[in-house]
Amino acid sequence: MGKVKGKSGPLARRPDNSAFKQQRLPAWSPMLTATTVLPFFYLMALICMLLGVWLLLTVQSTQEIKLDYTEAGTCDMCFEKRKNVSNAAQICTCTVVFPIKKALKGDVFFYYGLQNFHQNLRRYMDSRDDAQMVGRKTNLKNPSSYCEPFMKDPNGLPIAPCGAVANSIFNDTFTLTYHGSSGPSIPVPLLRKGITWYTDKNVKYRNPKNDNMTLAQVFEGTARPLYWQKPVYELDLLDPTNNGFINDDLIIWMREAAFPNFKKLYGVLYRAKQPFTKGLPAGNYTINISYNFPVQYFRGRKEVVLTTLTWFGGQNHFLPIAYLVTSCLILLIAIILTVVWWKFGKNGKRLEE
């Protein structure tokens, strides 16, 4: 049999006469009335308010101590010293004394913070070579042009790690000491390793394959970043496994912050020994600081933060306040709609007029 030709003309493009294509499927069309909408508004206001109060109580249960040490204690001398670029290589240490009036119970996290430091600038964020940081030997000696002007040193040697992000790493170091009411002063033990994300430590950052060579031999023929005091393979002299591109401090710094005021993890309290098994006890403390990072060029400030954490994280009031504000707005709208309905639209009589 011959093939039947399709229809032509204006009816050829007409949809099939089916319930789906002719839009005859059964549908539910809700009738939005005051008796159904107003209870929903009040319910949402109640839910947002309960969530806001719960999160606010959770946030307030965290304990946090912030200490701005930019010019505190004896750090004012180091602050003045770092104003002169010619003194950048000179060592400067200072001490800040502060009290903890109420014991910080549980795990205590030690952060360093910077203010007015913009890590979210696009040119700054692009100034890195991820292939180099993942351990590719070709990029170790031939870094990406994105790293300019921190790609090679004045002698023409490739910089490892290259780029503005790595070059500007925060290099202040801290030693915390506890002074009890009786007895000698006790150094506060901090865990300085294992504080990075698993994916960063094991996927995004890796050292080049050593082929039975030392890490110094692997990085031979490269130069340290211009503002660094030590090469990348000597960042942690106490732990050889914490050097190179897998150094925890380097990895934490390379994860750029979204806002100009930020804090980054420096260490976690090691609670295996007395008197720190339950946290940081109340008393006087001293922070000995190796003051290296200059902040006066961008009008910044430096601080240390001691804080406990909950399941919600640190002391951040934004989300609970947002829930409470949203609850108040929804409740206000619900009350206004109720008054309008009660006065003008109840039973639909006055709306018909």
N, C-alpha and C positions, 0 to 999 in steps of 0.2 A: 504493500500500500504506500501511496505517496505521503509525504510529510505535509501535515496541515499547516498552512501558513497562519501566522499570528494576525490578530486583528490590527487594522491600521485606523488612523483617524483620531479624533479627540478622546475616544473612550479607551484607547490602547493603554494609557498610563493610569487608568483608574484602579485604585486598590481593590484587592479581593473583597468579596462580600462576606467577611468573617467578623466575629465579635471583637477580636483584637484590633484588626485594622480599621474597622468602622467605629471603634470606641464605644462598644455596647457592653463591655465587661462590667460586672457589678462593682460598685465603689462605695466607700463610706465618706460622707460629707459631714463633718462635725459641725454642729450648731454652737458657735461660741456665744454663750450668754453670760450674764453677770454671775449667776449661781454656779457656773462651772469655771470661769476664769478667775474670779476673786479668791476662792479657796486655794487655787494653784499658786497665786502670788504670795499669799500668806504662808503657805507651806515652804516655798523656796526661800522666803525671808528667814523663816525659822531654821531651815537647814544651814543656810550660809552663816547665820549667827552662831549656831552650835559649833560648826566647824571653826569659825574664827576664834571663839572663846577657847576651844580645845587646843588649837595650835598656839594661841597666845600663852596659855598656861604651860604648854610644852616648851616653848622658847624661853620663857622666864625661868624655867627650872635649870637652864644651863648657867654655868658660872664663867665669867670672862673678865680678864684683866688686860687692859691695854696700857702700854708704856711707850710714850714718845721719847726716844733717846737721841734725837738729832743734835740737840745742844744740852742734854740733861747731864747732871753729874760732872764728870771731868771730860765729857765728850765735846764740850764747847771748844777746847783747844784743838781737837782733831778736826772739828768742823771748820775752823779757821785755816788749819793747815791744808785741808783738801781744796780750798779755794784756789790755791796756786798749783797749776798743772805740773810744774817742775818738781813738786813734792809727791807726785802720784806713786812713785816707787818706794817711798820711805814708809816704814812701818809705824803705825800709830795705834795705841791701845788706850782704852778708857774704861771706867767703872761706873756703874749706876746701881744705887741701893734703893730698894723699894720693899714695902711690907705686903704680906698677904694676911689680911685680918680674919678671913674665914677660909677654912681648909677647902681645897679643890678636891672633891671626892671622885674616885673612879679614874678612868683613863684621861690623862691631861695631854693636850696637843700644843706644841710650841710652834708658832708661826712668826715669820717676819713680814712686815707690811711696808708698802710704799704708797705715797700719795702724790698725785699729779704726774705720774709716769704713764705715758700713753703707749701701751703695748699693742693697741688695736689699729695703729696706722697701717694702711695697706702696704706701703713701701717697706716698712719695718718688718711686717709679717712675712713678706715675700723674700726677704733677704736671708735665705738659708738654702741648703742643699739637702733635701731629704734622702736622695740616693747616697750621698756621702755618709749621712748619719745612720743609714741602715747597713753600712759596712761594705759597700762596693769599692773595690780597690781602684778601679778606673777613676771614680769620682774623688777618691782620696787625694790623688795627685793632680787631678784636673777638675776642680770644683766648678759648679755652675756659674754662669755670668750673673745670675740673680744675686750672688754674694757681693758684687761690686758695691762700694770700694773696699770691702773686707774679704777679697778673694785671695790676694797675695800680699806678702809683706814687702817692705822696701828693698829687700835683696832678691825678690822674685820667687821666693819659695811659696808653695801653696799653703794656705792656712787651714788648719783642721782643729776644731770645726769652723767653717767659714760663715760669713754673714753677720748682720748687725745684731740679730737676736742673741747668738752665742757670744759675740764680742761684748755685749753689755750685761753679762751675767752678774747677778748680785753676789758679791764676794765678801761681805761681812761675816765673821764667825763669832759664835757666842759660847760662853761657859757659864753655867748657872750654879750658884753655890747657896746652900741653905745654912742659916745661922739659927740654931735652936736656942731655947731659953737657957739650956745648960749643955755643956759638952762642947767638943770642937766643931768647927765648920765642916759640912759634908757636901762634896760635889754632887749635884743632881744628875743622875745617869739618864742620858737621852739615847733612844734608838735612832740612829742616823741612816739606817739602811732598811730597805723593804717598805719605803713610804711612797712609792710611785704606783701608778696603775699597772696592772699585769700586762695589758696590751702594749703599753709604752716600753716597759722593760724588756719584753720578750719578742715584740713584733716590730715596732717602729724604730727602735734604737738597738743597734748591735755593733760590736767591734769587728773590724776586718779579720778574716781568718789568719791565725798566726803562723800556721805551718811549722810548729815547734820553735817559733821565735818568741822572744819577749815582746811585751807591748811596746816598749821603747824602740825596738828594732822594726816593728810593724809600722810605726809612725815616723820612721827615719826618712828624712827628705821633706818633711812638712814643718811648718812654723806654728807657734802658738798664736792665738788672736792678739791683736795689738795691745789691748787693755788688760790682758791676763798677766798674772805674776808667775804662773806655773804652766807647763805644757799639759795637754789633755791627759797624758798617761801618768801624771803625778798629782791628780786632783785629791786623792785620798792615800796618803802615805801609810796609814795604819791598816788599810784593807786593800790588798792588790786586786781583789775581784770587783772593786768599786771604782775602777778607773776607766778612762777612755770614754766612748760615747754612751756607755751604760752607767755612768755616774749618776746617782740619784738626784743630787742637787742640780746637775746640768739638765736632766730630763724634766724636772719640775719647772725649771726656769723656761725651758723651750716651749712649754704649753702656755701660750700667750693669754693674758687676762683680757676680759671684754671691757672693763672699765678702768679709768685712770687711778682709782683708789682700790687697791687689792692687797691680799695677803696670800702667802704661799707657805706650805708646810716645811718646817725645818727639822723637826724631830718629834718623837713621842716618848713620854715618860716611861722608863723601864722600872716596873713595879716589883722586881724580884727581891729587893733588899729593903731592910728597915732604914729610915722611917717612911718609906715611900710606897709601901704595899697597898695602902688605901688611897693613895693620891698624894698631892702636895700638902703637907701640914701647914698650919698657920705659923707665921713667924717672919723674920726678916730674911731677905734674899739679896744676893749681889750678882749682877751680870757683868762679866768681863768681856769686853767687845774688842775684836780686831776691826778697827774702823777704816774701811777701804773704799766703800762705795760713795762717790760724791753726789750730792743732791741739789746743791745750790745753783747749778747750771739750768735746771728746769723748775726751780722754786718748789722743790719737793720736800717731803718729810719722811723720816724713817721711824718705825715702831716695832715692838715685839708684842705678841699677843699670846697669852696663856688662857686656854679655854677647855671646858669639857664639852662633850657632844651627846646628843640624844639621837633617837631614830630619825628625827627630822633634820638633823645636822647641827650647825652652830647657831649662834644668836643672831637670827635674821627675822625682823619683824614685818617684812614686806607682805608676805602671803597672809598671815593672820589679819593684818590691818586691811588688806584688800578684801578679804571675806567680810569683815565687819562693815566696811564702807558699802560694799555691794548689798549686804543685808539691809542696811538703813535706807538705801535708795529704793530697793524693791518694796520695803515696808511703806515708805512714803508714797510711792506710786499706788500701792494697793489702797491706802487710806484715801487718797484723792479720788480714785475710781469708785470707791465705796460711797463717798459723800456725793459724787456726781450721780451715781446710780440711785441712791436713796432719795435725792432731791428732785431729779428730773426724769429718771427712767424706770422707776419702780412700777411693776405690772404693765409697763409700756403705755400707760395712759397719757402722760404728759408729752411723750415723744411724738404721739400721733397728732397732738395739737400743734 
